Amino acid sequence: MEIVIAKTAGFCFGVKRAISMAINCAEESEENIYTLGPIIHNPQVVKKLEESENIHPKASVNEMARGTMIIRSHGMKLEDLENAQKKNLKIVDATCPFVKKTQEFVRILSKEGYTIVVVGEKEHPEVQGVISYGSTEVIVANSVEELRDMPRKRKIGIVAQTTQSQERLHEITAFCLTKASEVKVYNTICNATFIRQKESVELSKTVDCMIVVGGRNSANTKRLAEICASIQPRTHHIEIAGEIVPSWFDGVRRVGITAGASTPDWIIKEVVERVKEIAETMGQEVGV
């Protein structure tokens, strides 16, 4: 059995930066350290940071006492930031620079009087933070169907959740062109996301089975799994190696492995080792 690992599997720039900032913060501070929600969408990493660095995720700023609040990679709502400032929490901003750029574009479009369409998932923390920067009407849509009843607008400005697919952004942009006299689009999809998705598409075409590794609460990992499954039906989304089922590899000669932007290398390595073990028990030679 041949195991092929996607080149860009694992941590992206924004996630590496957030984790590094969190660890540095823990080393330099003896105060309480919090994040509003998980710093990244990977339960195993969040648990490790809590146990080894005493970085505690909280559901609300109101749950934070004196100390430091790290703004996670997804960013946060302006109202929550203002609340943290009122509580005199020390703030470390680990928002991904690509997310911050999206926030700024929403602020600019609002000042220019555009109705804003955010291509993304309404309940995702990144999107929740982004829309808080809008002072005009902001509409969130994850598909054209969600915009069918939108009345005609004079001006529409479009941004995207950084982990969205280019195809979805193009589809919604094309629809908005039929709904407004003027449309301004900022393509805020992270380039690393685009490359990761493209690599996963190509890999899915050449293997008998795809394993997508990452948190089930990770939007970009779920999107990778959707994309891979549309090409290779034998696609499995897992968080850890222990979830792998040996029967997945019956009759499989080539396995592809990719991972979301919040998946650490150590989890990917454990998955590779588990696939190797299964292949060997099936009497197959293994190549990586």
ABEGO torsion letter per residue (X at the ends): XBBBBBAABEBBAAAAAAAAAAAAAAAABABBBBBBEBABBBAAAAAAAAAAAGBBBBABAAABBBEBBBBBAAEBBAAAAAAAAAAGBBBBBABBAAAAAAAAAAAAAAAAGBBBBBBEBAABAAAAAAAAABABBBBBBABAAAAAABBBBABBBBBBBAABBAAAAAAAAAAAAAABABBBBBBABBAAAAAAAAAAAAAAAABABBBBBEBAABAAAAAAAAAAAAABABBBBBABAAABBAAAABGBABBBBBBBAABBAAAAAAAAAAAAAAAAAAGBBBBX
